[in-house]
Amino acid sequence: MKHDHTPKPDDRSDNVEKLQEHIQNTIENIEAAEETLQSGDIAGRDRQAVEAKNHRREEAIEGMRKEIIDEAHDH
């Protein structure tokens, strides 16, 4: 079996749409985690882990929004 190791062309035409979808999914994950935290079903280290993960998610959203702006400037 022969493998073609030629890289695929860099298609960035739908980057903004993909980034927007990732942002929406991340926001939904934050909201779901917040609901879990509010329900009181989680405590201690697990609670801290969820809070830390949500913080990282918020940072990721900020990064994705900056990427969208960069993509808009490139077009």
N, C-alpha and C positions, 0 to 999 in steps of 0.2 A: 504494500500500500504506500503510495507516494503522497507526501504532504506538501501543499503549497504554503510556504511561509511568507508570502507577500502580504504586507500589512494592508488592511482595508483602508480606503480613503477616509479622511477625516470629515465626516458629515456632521456639521454643527447646525444644520438648518432647523432642527427641532429642539435645540438646547434649552431655549427659554421655556417652552411648553413642559419639557421634562423637569426643569428646575421648579417651575410653578407646581407641578404635581408632587414633587418631593416635599416642597414646603407645606402643601396642604396635608399630605400624609403625616408629616412630622407634627404639625399643629394638632391633628386628630390624636396622635399618640400622646402628646402633652396633656390634652384634655382628658383622655382616658386615665392617664396616670394620676392627674389631679383628682378625678372622681374617686379613684382607689384610695388616695391619701385622705380625702374628706370623709370617706365611709368609716374610717377608723379601723379597718380590717388589717392595717399594716402598722408596725411599730418598730422602734429600735433601729438596728442596722439596716433592715430592709427599707424602712422609711427614708433613712439617709441616702441609701443607694438610689432610690427612686427620685428623690429631690436632686441629687447630683446628676443623674441621667437627664432629667428635665432641663437642668442648667446647660448641659452640653448640647441638648437639642436646640435650645434657644440660641446658643452660639452658632450652631450649624445653620439655622434659619438665617441669621444675620449674614453669614458667609454666602449662602445661596442667593440672597437678595443682592449682595454686591456683585456676584457673578452675573445675575440678570442684567444689572446696570452695565457691566462691562460688555456683555453680549449686545446690548442695545447700541452701545457706542461703536461697536465693530461693524454694525450693519448700516 
